[in-house]
Amino acid sequence: MKLGFLASVGAAVLAASFVVSGAYAGDKTSGFKLMMTPKWTGFPYFELTGEGAKAAAKELGDTLVYAGADHAEVSLQVETLQNFVTQKPDGIILAAIDLNAVAPVLKQARAKGIVVGTYDADAAVPARDMFVNQLSYEQAARVMLDAALIDAPEGGEIAFIAASPTSPNHVAHMKIMTELTQKEDKYKVFHVVDTQYAGDDDAKSYDVAVNLMQAHPNLKVIISSSAVSAPAAARAIEATGKVGKVYATGFALPSAIKRYLENGSEKAFAFWDPWELGYVAAYAVHQKLAGKFEPTEGAVLDVPKAGKFTTFKDGEVVYGKPLIFTKDTVGKYNF
């Protein structure tokens, strides 16, 4: 299966109340200089988003630099963004580690006429022009709970592992999942008993999963939005002899959880196409810079090779193409 997503490009704000749709760059429609930073480099998921963004930039006649620290440290991401600003790009694309910590440098960028687009994890709304969200927060919450129902149709105790208390997408997912288990009959079979944080770190995620199983003897499902923590939890379940008693689910690359699905220790995980997410993000930023897209509520971003995507409140462009992997389907995906 070929992957595809987008890479974000945006239009510039030259003054507090004067938004220029590509005009600040001389009414250009291509040839924009874009710079992209993930939460951290080297992780296959983010590398795929970077490849998708580069592909979009190449097709659109832009240049794109993909760079960042090799681990998720917010101070290093801020340094990367500060470095980007000094290079005077037309657009910046990022997956924010902390929505508020990156806001000051992003506001500086926008004040200089740089379009800022986030993807995967958002920054504070006033600090960026648009957010290309892989799934709406409610859609993501429902997809993960649906995967949990495949694991444990009878329900039971569930616990969450998130990156941090300031990771906007993880926090929103957990809040909505908790609400859904309290108000919708389909999900009332689940009872949330704990939330722990692992910083998108594999070893810490493993330890947290082990600790959750020890602290909650009746725990049935561990759910995580982190593509690092979800597979680590599956590994912990297998290593502690809890296969068939406890399940892990959430978001994970198919390559990271294929073994667990095929050997039957896990039943379902979810994700989306990272390459296409990066592709769409870069495409969105380009279209804004070119004056062809303004991320206002109700606007539609038309990406010929990926689809049409609706813009919601506060410039949130929802990609919205979830995938659920099971033993029968995981082998179809090669990322």
C-alpha positions in Angstrom: 0.0 0.0 0.0 1.5 3.4 -0.9 1.4 5.9 1.9 0.6 9.6 1.4 -0.2 12.6 3.6 0.8 16.2 3.3 3.3 18.8 4.3 2.0 22.2 5.5 2.7 25.5 3.9 1.1 28.8 4.8 0.5 32.4 4.0 2.1 35.3 5.9 0.9 37.8 8.4 2.7 41.0 7.9 0.8 43.0 10.5 -1.5 42.2 13.3 -4.6 42.7 11.2 -3.3 42.4 7.7 -3.0 38.8 6.3 -1.2 38.4 3.1 -2.1 35.4 1.0 1.1 34.7 -0.7 1.6 38.4 -1.6 4.3 39.0 0.9 6.5 36.6 -1.2 5.9 38.6 -4.3 2.7 36.9 -5.4 4.6 33.7 -5.9 2.7 30.4 -6.5 5.7 28.2 -6.0 9.4 28.2 -5.0 8.6 28.6 -1.3 11.2 27.7 1.3 9.7 25.4 3.9 11.3 24.1 7.1 9.9 21.2 9.1 10.6 19.7 12.5 9.0 16.7 14.2 8.8 15.9 17.9 12.1 14.1 17.3 14.0 12.7 14.4 14.9 9.1 13.7 11.6 7.6 14.7 10.0 5.9 11.6 6.7 7.6 12.0 8.1 11.1 11.9 10.6 10.2 9.2 7.6 9.0 7.1 5.8 12.3 7.7 9.0 14.1 6.6 9.2 12.0 3.4 5.6 12.8 2.6 6.2 16.5 3.1 9.3 16.5 0.9 7.4 14.7 -1.8 4.7 17.4 -1.7 7.3 20.2 -1.8 9.0 18.7 -4.8 5.8 18.3 -6.7 4.8 21.9 -5.9 8.2 23.4 -6.8 9.2 24.3 -3.2 12.2 23.3 -1.1 11.8 21.7 2.3 14.4 21.2 5.1 13.5 18.5 7.7 15.6 18.8 10.9 15.4 18.5 14.7 16.8 16.9 17.8 17.0 13.1 18.0 14.9 12.9 21.2 11.7 14.6 22.4 13.0 17.6 24.5 11.0 20.7 24.3 13.9 23.1 24.9 15.7 21.5 21.9 12.6 21.9 19.7 12.4 25.6 20.7 16.1 25.9 19.7 15.4 24.3 16.3 12.5 26.7 15.7 14.7 29.7 16.7 17.2 28.5 14.2 14.5 28.1 11.5 13.4 31.7 12.1 16.9 33.1 11.5 16.9 31.4 8.1 13.9 33.4 7.0 11.7 30.6 5.5 8.3 31.2 4.0 6.7 28.5 6.1 7.4 26.4 9.1 5.8 23.0 9.8 6.1 21.2 13.2 4.7 18.6 15.5 4.7 20.4 18.8 6.0 18.6 21.9 4.3 21.2 24.2 1.6 23.5 22.8 2.6 26.5 25.0 6.4 26.2 25.2 6.8 26.6 21.5 4.3 29.4 21.2 6.6 32.4 21.8 9.0 31.5 19.0 6.2 30.6 16.7 4.5 34.0 17.3 7.9 35.7 16.5 7.9 33.7 13.2 4.4 34.8 12.3 5.3 38.4 13.1 8.0 38.1 10.5 5.5 37.0 7.9 6.3 33.2 8.2 3.4 30.9 7.8 3.2 28.3 10.6 1.5 25.0 10.2 1.3 22.2 12.8 0.6 18.5 12.3 0.3 15.5 14.5 0.4 17.6 17.7 -0.8 21.2 17.9 0.7 24.4 19.3 -1.4 27.1 21.0 -3.9 28.4 18.5 -2.6 32.1 18.4 0.9 30.8 17.6 0.1 29.1 14.3 -2.0 29.5 11.1 -3.4 26.0 10.9 -3.2 22.5 12.4 -3.4 19.4 10.2 -4.9 16.9 12.7 -4.5 13.2 11.7 -7.9 12.5 13.2 -10.3 14.7 15.1 -9.9 14.2 18.8 -13.3 12.5 19.1 -12.7 10.3 16.1 -9.3 9.2 17.5 -10.9 8.5 20.9 -13.6 6.4 19.3 -11.2 4.5 17.1 -9.0 3.5 20.1 -12.1 2.4 22.2 -13.4 0.4 19.2 -10.0 -1.3 19.1 -10.3 -2.0 22.8 -13.7 -3.6 22.3 -12.1 -6.0 19.8 -9.6 -6.9 22.5 -12.1 -7.2 25.3 -15.8 -7.2 24.1 -16.9 -7.9 27.7 -15.1 -4.7 28.9 -13.3 -4.2 32.2 -10.7 -1.9 33.7 -8.7 0.3 31.3 -5.6 2.6 31.9 -4.0 5.2 29.8 -0.3 5.9 29.0 0.3 9.3 27.5 3.4 11.3 26.6 2.9 14.1 29.1 0.2 16.2 30.9 0.9 19.0 28.3 0.7 16.8 25.2 -2.4 18.4 23.6 -3.6 15.5 21.5 -3.0 12.8 24.2 -4.7 14.8 26.9 -7.7 15.4 24.6 -7.9 11.8 23.6 -7.9 10.6 27.2 -10.5 13.2 28.3 -12.9 12.2 25.5 -12.4 8.4 26.0 -13.2 8.9 29.7 -16.3 10.8 28.9 -17.4 8.2 26.3 -17.0 5.4 28.9 -19.3 7.3 31.2 -22.1 8.3 28.8 -22.3 5.9 25.8 -23.7 2.4 26.3 -21.3 1.0 23.7 -18.3 2.0 25.8 -19.8 1.8 29.3 -18.3 -1.7 29.6 -15.0 0.0 30.3 -13.9 1.7 33.5 -10.9 4.0 33.6 -8.7 3.3 36.6 -5.4 5.1 36.0 -3.3 7.5 33.8 0.4 7.5 33.6 3.0 9.4 31.5 6.0 8.0 29.7 7.4 10.9 27.6 7.2 8.9 24.3 10.1 6.8 25.7 10.2 3.1 25.0 11.9 1.9 28.2 9.8 4.1 30.4 6.7 3.1 28.6 7.6 -0.6 29.2 8.1 0.1 32.9 4.9 2.1 33.2 2.9 -0.8 31.6 4.4 -3.3 34.1 3.6 -1.0 37.0 0.0 -0.5 35.8 -0.5 -4.3 35.7 0.9 -4.7 39.2 -1.1 -1.8 40.6 -4.3 -3.0 39.0 -4.6 -6.8 39.1 -7.9 -6.7 37.2 -6.7 -4.4 34.4 -8.0 -5.5 31.0 -6.7 -3.0 28.5 -3.8 -0.5 28.3 -4.5 2.3 25.8 -2.0 4.8 24.5 -2.0 7.5 21.8 1.8 7.2 21.6 3.2 5.1 18.8 6.1 4.4 21.2 4.1 3.5 24.3 1.4 1.3 22.7 4.0 -1.3 21.3 6.0 -1.1 24.5 2.9 -2.0 26.5 2.3 -5.1 24.2 5.9 -6.1 24.9 5.4 -5.7 28.6 2.3 -7.9 28.5 4.1 -10.6 26.7 7.2 -10.5 29.0 5.1 -10.6 32.2 3.0 -13.6 31.2 -0.2 -11.6 30.9 -1.1 -12.6 27.4 -4.8 -13.3 27.1 -5.4 -11.5 30.5 -4.4 -7.9 29.5 -4.3 -6.3 26.1 -2.6 -3.2 24.7 -4.0 -1.0 22.0 -4.0 2.6 20.7 -1.9 4.0 18.0 1.1 2.2 16.6 3.0 1.6 13.4 2.0 -1.7 11.9 5.6 -2.7 11.7 5.9 -2.2 15.4 2.9 -4.4 16.4 2.7 -6.9 13.5 4.3 -9.7 15.6 1.9 -9.3 18.5 -1.1 -9.4 16.2 0.1 -12.4 14.2 0.9 -14.4 17.3 -2.4 -13.6 18.9 -1.1 -11.9 22.0 -2.9 -8.7 20.8 -6.0 -8.2 18.7 -6.2 -4.7 17.4 -4.3 -1.4 17.0 -5.1 1.7 15.1 -3.2 4.3 13.1 -3.3 6.4 9.9 -0.9 6.9 6.9 2.1 9.0 8.2 3.5 9.6 4.7 0.2 11.1 3.6 -0.2 13.2 6.7 3.1 14.9 6.1 2.2 15.3 2.4 -1.1 17.0 3.3 0.5 19.2 5.9 3.1 20.5 3.4 0.4 20.9 0.8 -1.7 23.0 3.1 1.1 25.4 3.9 2.0 25.8 0.3 -1.6 26.5 -0.7 -1.9 29.2 1.9 1.4 30.8 0.8 0.2 30.6 -2.8 -3.1 32.4 -1.9 -5.2 29.3 -2.8 -6.3 28.2 0.7 -7.3 30.1 3.8 -7.8 27.9 6.9 -11.1 29.4 8.0 -13.9 27.3 9.4 -15.7 25.5 6.5 -12.9 25.9 4.0 -11.9 22.8 2.0 -8.3 21.9 1.3 -8.2 20.0 -2.0 -5.1 17.8 -2.2 -5.4 16.0 -5.6 -3.6 12.8 -4.7 -5.0 12.5 -1.1 -8.5 13.9 -1.0 -10.5 16.9 0.2 -10.2 17.9 3.8 -12.5 20.2 5.8 -11.3 23.0 8.0 -13.0 23.3 11.4 -12.8 25.9 14.2 -9.4 27.6 14.9 -7.9 26.4 11.6 -8.0 22.7 12.3 -7.8 20.7 9.1 -8.8 17.1 9.8 -7.1 14.4 7.8 -9.5 11.9 9.2 -8.6 8.6 7.6 -8.1 6.0 10.4 -6.9 2.5 9.9 -7.5 -0.4 12.3 -4.9 -3.2 12.2 -5.9 -6.8 13.1 -4.2 -10.2 12.5 -5.9 -10.4 9.1 -5.1 -6.8 7.9 -1.7 -5.8 9.4 0.3 -7.6 6.7 -1.2 -5.3 4.0 0.8 -2.2 5.4 4.5 -1.7 4.9 5.3 1.2 7.3 
